Amino acid sequence: MRHLSEFTKGSRWDKGRRSTVLAQFEGLIAVVSRVIGAFARAFLVVLLVATPALLLPGVDTDTAQIVTLVAMLAAIITFVEYVSIYPSLVEFRNAPPFNRVRFVSLFLNIVLMAIVFRGLTDPTTLTKFVSSVGLLVGHVIDFPYSPVRLMILLLPDASNAEHVNVMRAAAGISYLTSLVMLAVFLIVLRLNRWPNRSQQFNFWTNLPTFDPTMGGDVVTRLNRDARFNITLGFFLPFMVPAVAKSASGLFDASVMESPQGLIWMIALWAFLPASLFMRGIAMNRIADMIEEHRTRGARAVRAGLQSA
């Protein structure tokens, strides 16, 4: 009996040791996976920032140095954000494909506009096709007081017809890309019931800047913030050109003549409103999830009281 008990104790110790080693190995794999994922995201951000400089011809040394510095800073911020277990700024970190849809849309937006502006100096079949699509969309939504018309009015008065058409094509292709991004997100929302209700949604890691313990009921606050984001997303395409026109005397007018400056300005002009729409829709969806969870809990409580 003594030998049997010693054997049992030894087997328990071996099992406990194996489970501890297995847990440590799984933890190491999780850390390595998180580091690799953060590094990959940082590399993609560098590629995003450097894309206009890579595709546009005639980039001078000073511009290349500035792009390199901005790309490094953006990569460091992205790496630190995603390598950390605890969130800080990036929302919906663990709720794909929210950020993936936004990144792909912005990257595609930058690439297409760089192709449009490249057609000014190196016209090819691709640049002509992309410019034609952008010009078609631009003409459709270019009416008095429209966002595209306001963007075109930012050009200097001495701009020729070619530059106006390029601006209209860039604005059209940017607006089209943002609308496609919003449509893709709505399709994902409908098909996958985003965020997946079969899994637990971590409120803190996905909304680190939103404190659910302050300011009354969390559902009311989420719905209020959702309405604010959607409203701001609707008015932002009209506000940005007006603010830029009013502040034109505060910065160098050569920014409006720089293809890279125009690419980033037009991209953010179209991307930020669509991103705010996505955020508002996402927060409204989370509010509905919380309300549905509360309703199920109340029904369970009533059912338990009735059975008792």
Secondary structure as UniProt FT lines:
FT   HELIX           2..55
FT   HELIX           61..83
FT   TURN            93..94
FT   TURN            96..97
FT   HELIX           98..118
FT   TURN            119..121
FT   HELIX           125..140
FT   TURN            144..145
FT   HELIX           147..152
FT   TURN            153..154
FT   TURN            157..158
FT   HELIX           161..191
FT   TURN            197..198
FT   HELIX           203..206
FT   TURN            208..209
FT   TURN            212..213
FT   HELIX           218..246
FT   HELIX           248..250
FT   HELIX           253..257
FT   HELIX           259..307
//
